[in-house]
Structure formats: structure tokens, C-alpha cells
């Protein structure tokens, strides 16, 4: 027990002696005694050694990170090489594809600045853009991870360029030359592209058209916007076909012949 107390007492006294020898940090170097200067220098050396050890450790970590980055980069290059082999292309092919894709994207951006009427007049140009797009899409390079999202967006952008001409009137031509009747006019791709929409034209022009089976060359017909037939148009269509059926049935009973209609 006495030995333990002696050891503790010695440690306290020795520690106090060392602390007493350590100069205050605020004490100027020129005012230090030789022993204090030695202690301060040794303290600096200790701190420098600690910092050097930390720096060495950081440099080691840095080298490990560089090695991992290099390894990851090599794996990525190997993966890209495998992809290129899979699609049967090389770096030159990829560069050429990217150039064509960029040019096509630029043309689409220019078209997007046009008004609806201007786009409607440039339908053939939009179709050409779509043809070029389909040509690129059929190339396996379009499936590469960094290319595919651009291709998807480009396809949507091109589809969004299509506009229909807003035809509000139509001048009836002759049957001999134009085969114009309400059915054929409605079926015109620049009108509705659907002959079953003929009642829309009839109901928009009842001031001219008394009998939808008879229209005259030179008449200027109003063309309603595209869309489903409204209730009035559907009602007129049902009445027309009901009357046609009644006339057909009557002619069959009397042995007569009906007239051609829609």
C-alpha cells in the first residue's frame, strides 16, 4: 500500500515539474529560457510529426481512391467496348450517329418556333424529319444508354410538330372532274379524312343544301371543325337514313327503283 502511494506521489510531483517547465504559449520565443525553448521545440516537432503522419495517411487514402477510380474507369471502358461489339459498331460509327442526331435535334428545334399555320404548310418537311428519325431509330446505336433518352424525346417532339390545315370553306367541284359529294368531301384528308362525317357539312350548310344527295358545283360550303358529331348532326343523319330506307322499301314494294345517295 505504501509503495502504491509513493508511486502516485512521485507521478504527481513529476508531472507538476514538467508542467512547471513548459512555457506559456503566449510567452515570446526571445524570452524563453534554454530549457523552455527546448520544450517548445520538442512540442513543435511532436506536432509536425503528427501532421506528417496524418498527411501520409491521407496520401495513402488518396492513392487508394485513385486506384479505385482508375479501376472503375477501366470497367466502364470495358463495358462500353462490350456494348459497341454487341451492336456491331465502333467509335467512328458512334460519333457519326451523334452528329446526325444533333443535326436532327437542331432542325426540330427550329420547326418548334413556327406557328401552327406555318407547321401545317410544312407537313412534308415534318414527314421528312420523321423519316430521318426512323432511320436513326433503326440503328442499334440508338439503344445505347446515353443515346436512348434523346431518341425518345426526339420522337415525341417530331410527333408534336404535326398540324392540320384549318380549312373553313370548300368550293364544290364537278362530279365528273372532282367526284364531289358530301361523302367524298368529308373523306378528303384535308377536311376530315372520314367520309362518315358528311352530316357535319350538311348541317353547317342547310341554307344551301336541301337534299344532302344533291350539291351544286361552285357552292362554297362552310366546313365545321373536326370532332364528334353533335346531337343535331346525329339526329339529322338518323332521319336521313330512315327516309332512305323507307324509300327503298317503298320502291321494292311497288317495283320501282330508288335514287343513289350517300
C-alpha positions as CSV (number, residue, x, y, z in Angstrom):
1,X,0.0,0.0,0.0
2,X,2.9,2.3,0.9
3,X,4.5,1.6,-2.4
4,X,1.4,2.5,-4.3
5,X,1.1,5.8,-2.5
6,X,4.7,6.5,-3.2
7,X,4.3,5.9,-6.9
8,X,1.2,8.2,-7.1
9,X,3.0,10.9,-5.2
10,X,6.0,10.6,-7.5
11,X,3.8,10.8,-10.6
12,X,2.1,14.0,-9.4
13,X,5.4,15.7,-8.4
14,X,7.0,14.7,-11.8
15,X,4.0,15.9,-13.7
16,X,4.0,19.1,-11.8
17,X,7.7,19.5,-12.5
18,X,7.2,19.0,-16.3
19,X,4.2,21.4,-16.3
20,X,6.3,23.9,-14.5
21,X,9.0,23.6,-17.1
22,X,6.5,24.1,-20.1
23,X,6.4,27.8,-21.1
24,X,3.1,29.6,-21.7
25,X,2.1,29.6,-25.4
26,X,1.8,33.4,-25.2
27,X,5.4,33.8,-24.0
28,X,7.6,35.2,-26.8
29,X,10.4,33.0,-28.1
30,X,13.1,35.5,-27.2
31,X,12.1,35.5,-23.6
32,X,12.3,31.7,-23.2
33,X,15.0,30.0,-21.1
34,X,17.1,27.3,-22.7
35,X,15.0,24.5,-21.2
36,X,11.7,26.3,-22.1
37,X,12.9,26.7,-25.7
38,X,13.9,23.1,-25.9
39,X,10.5,22.0,-24.6
40,X,8.7,24.3,-27.1
41,X,10.9,23.0,-30.0
42,X,10.2,19.4,-29.0
43,X,6.5,20.2,-28.8
44,X,6.6,21.7,-32.3
45,X,8.5,18.6,-33.5
46,X,5.9,16.4,-32.0
47,X,3.0,18.3,-33.7
48,X,4.9,18.3,-37.0
49,X,5.4,14.5,-36.7
50,X,1.7,14.1,-36.0
51,X,0.8,16.2,-39.0
52,X,3.2,14.3,-41.2
53,X,1.7,11.0,-40.1
54,X,-1.8,12.4,-40.9
55,X,-0.6,13.6,-44.3
56,X,1.0,10.3,-45.1
57,X,-2.3,8.6,-44.2
58,X,-4.3,10.9,-46.4
59,X,-1.9,10.4,-49.3
60,X,-2.3,6.7,-48.8
61,X,-6.1,7.0,-48.9
62,X,-5.7,9.3,-52.0
63,X,-3.7,6.7,-53.8
64,X,-6.3,4.0,-52.9
65,X,-9.1,6.3,-54.3
66,X,-7.1,7.0,-57.4
67,X,-6.7,3.2,-57.9
68,X,-10.4,2.6,-57.4
69,X,-11.3,5.4,-59.9
70,X,-8.9,4.0,-62.4
71,X,-10.3,0.5,-61.9
72,X,-13.9,1.8,-62.2
73,X,-12.9,3.8,-65.4
74,X,-11.4,0.7,-66.9
75,X,-14.5,-1.3,-66.1
76,X,-16.7,1.4,-67.7
77,X,-14.5,1.4,-70.8
78,X,-14.7,-2.4,-71.0
79,X,-18.5,-2.2,-70.6
80,X,-18.7,0.4,-73.4
81,X,-16.5,-1.8,-75.6
82,X,-18.7,-4.8,-75.0
83,X,-21.8,-2.7,-75.8
84,X,-20.2,-1.5,-79.1
85,X,-19.3,-5.1,-80.0
86,X,-22.8,-6.2,-79.2
87,X,-24.4,-3.6,-81.6
88,X,-21.6,-4.1,-84.2
89,X,-20.4,-0.5,-84.2
90,X,-17.1,1.3,-83.5
91,X,-16.2,4.7,-82.1
92,X,-16.3,6.3,-85.6
93,X,-19.9,4.9,-86.1
94,X,-20.9,6.3,-82.7
95,X,-19.5,9.7,-83.5
96,X,-21.2,9.8,-86.9
97,X,-24.5,8.8,-85.3
98,X,-24.3,11.5,-82.6
99,X,-23.6,14.1,-85.3
100,X,-26.7,13.1,-87.3
101,X,-28.8,13.1,-84.1
102,X,-27.6,16.5,-83.1
103,X,-28.4,17.9,-86.5
104,X,-31.9,16.4,-86.5
105,X,-32.5,17.8,-83.0
106,X,-31.4,21.2,-84.2
107,X,-33.9,21.1,-87.2
108,X,-36.7,20.1,-84.8
109,X,-36.0,23.0,-82.5
110,X,-36.2,25.4,-85.5
111,X,-39.5,23.9,-86.5
112,X,-40.9,24.2,-83.0
113,X,-40.5,28.0,-83.3
114,X,-43.0,28.1,-86.2
115,X,-46.7,28.9,-85.8
116,X,-49.4,26.3,-86.2
117,X,-50.3,27.5,-89.7
118,X,-46.7,27.5,-90.7
119,X,-46.3,24.0,-89.5
120,X,-49.4,22.9,-91.3
121,X,-47.9,24.2,-94.6
122,X,-44.6,22.4,-93.8
123,X,-46.2,19.0,-93.3
124,X,-43.9,17.4,-95.9
125,X,-40.9,18.7,-94.1
126,X,-42.1,17.3,-90.8
127,X,-42.6,13.9,-92.5
128,X,-39.0,14.1,-93.8
129,X,-37.8,14.7,-90.2
130,X,-39.8,11.7,-89.1
131,X,-38.3,9.6,-91.9
132,X,-34.8,10.6,-90.8
133,X,-35.7,9.9,-87.2
134,X,-36.9,6.4,-88.1
135,X,-33.7,5.8,-90.0
136,X,-31.7,6.6,-86.8
137,X,-34.0,4.6,-84.6
138,X,-33.5,1.5,-86.8
139,X,-29.7,1.8,-86.0
140,X,-28.8,-0.2,-82.9
141,X,-26.7,2.7,-81.7
142,X,-29.9,4.3,-80.7
143,X,-30.3,1.8,-77.9
144,X,-27.1,2.9,-76.1
145,X,-27.9,4.2,-72.6
146,X,-26.7,7.8,-73.3
147,X,-28.5,7.9,-76.7
148,X,-31.8,6.3,-76.0
149,X,-33.4,9.1,-73.8
150,X,-32.5,11.6,-76.5
151,X,-34.2,9.4,-79.1
152,X,-37.4,9.0,-77.1
153,X,-37.6,12.8,-76.6
154,X,-36.9,13.5,-80.3
155,X,-39.6,11.1,-81.4
156,X,-42.1,12.9,-79.2
157,X,-41.0,16.3,-80.4
158,X,-41.4,15.3,-84.0
159,X,-44.9,13.9,-83.4
160,X,-45.8,17.2,-81.8
161,X,-44.9,19.1,-85.0
162,X,-47.8,17.7,-87.0
163,X,-50.6,20.3,-87.6
164,X,-53.7,20.0,-89.7
165,X,-54.7,22.8,-92.1
166,X,-57.7,24.7,-90.8
167,X,-60.0,24.6,-93.8
168,X,-63.1,26.6,-93.1
169,X,-64.6,26.6,-96.5
170,X,-64.7,24.3,-99.5
171,X,-65.8,25.1,-103.1
172,X,-67.7,22.2,-104.7
173,X,-66.3,21.0,-107.9
174,X,-68.0,18.9,-110.6
175,X,-68.8,15.2,-110.2
176,X,-67.1,14.4,-113.5
177,X,-63.8,16.0,-112.5
178,X,-63.7,16.0,-108.7
179,X,-66.2,13.3,-107.7
180,X,-67.6,15.8,-105.2
181,X,-70.4,14.8,-102.9
182,X,-70.7,15.3,-99.2
183,X,-69.4,11.8,-98.5
184,X,-66.3,12.3,-100.6
185,X,-65.7,15.8,-99.4
186,X,-65.8,14.6,-95.7
187,X,-63.4,11.8,-96.7
188,X,-60.9,14.3,-98.1
189,X,-57.7,14.0,-95.9
190,X,-57.6,17.8,-95.8
191,X,-61.1,18.0,-94.5
192,X,-61.9,15.2,-92.0
193,X,-60.3,12.1,-93.6
194,X,-63.5,10.3,-92.6
195,X,-66.5,10.2,-95.0
196,X,-68.9,9.3,-92.2
197,X,-68.6,12.9,-91.0
198,X,-70.6,14.2,-94.0
199,X,-73.6,15.2,-91.8
200,X,-71.4,17.8,-90.2
201,X,-71.0,19.6,-93.5
202,X,-74.7,19.1,-94.4
203,X,-75.9,20.7,-91.1
204,X,-73.5,23.6,-91.4
205,X,-74.9,24.4,-94.8
206,X,-78.7,23.9,-94.6
207,X,-79.2,27.2,-96.1
208,X,-77.7,25.8,-99.4
209,X,-78.3,22.1,-99.1
210,X,-81.9,21.0,-99.0
211,X,-81.2,17.4,-100.1
212,X,-77.8,16.1,-99.0
213,X,-77.7,13.9,-102.1
214,X,-77.6,17.0,-104.3
215,X,-74.9,19.7,-104.2
216,X,-74.0,22.1,-107.0
217,X,-70.6,22.9,-108.5
218,X,-69.5,26.4,-107.3
219,X,-71.2,26.2,-104.0
220,X,-68.9,27.5,-101.2
221,X,-69.6,25.2,-98.2
222,X,-68.7,26.0,-94.6
223,X,-66.5,23.3,-93.0
224,X,-67.0,22.9,-89.2
225,X,-64.0,22.0,-87.1
226,X,-63.1,18.3,-86.7
227,X,-64.8,16.5,-83.8
228,X,-67.5,14.1,-82.9
229,X,-70.9,14.7,-84.4
230,X,-73.2,16.8,-82.2
231,X,-76.7,15.8,-81.3
232,X,-78.3,17.8,-84.1
233,X,-76.0,16.2,-86.7
234,X,-76.7,12.7,-85.3
235,X,-80.4,13.4,-85.4
236,X,-80.3,14.6,-89.0
237,X,-78.2,11.6,-90.0
238,X,-80.7,9.1,-88.5
239,X,-83.6,10.9,-90.1
240,X,-81.8,10.8,-93.5
241,X,-81.1,7.1,-93.4
242,X,-84.6,6.3,-92.0
243,X,-86.1,8.2,-95.0
244,X,-83.7,6.4,-97.4
245,X,-84.8,3.0,-96.0
246,X,-88.4,3.9,-96.2
247,X,-88.0,5.0,-99.9
248,X,-86.0,1.8,-100.7
249,X,-88.7,-0.4,-99.0
250,X,-91.4,1.5,-100.9
251,X,-89.7,1.1,-104.2
252,X,-89.2,-2.6,-103.5
253,X,-92.9,-3.0,-102.8
254,X,-94.0,-1.1,-105.9
255,X,-91.3,-2.5,-108.2
256,X,-89.7,1.0,-108.7
257,X,-86.1,2.0,-108.4
258,X,-84.6,4.4,-105.8
259,X,-82.1,7.1,-106.3
260,X,-78.4,6.9,-105.3
261,X,-77.5,8.6,-102.1
262,X,-74.6,8.9,-99.6
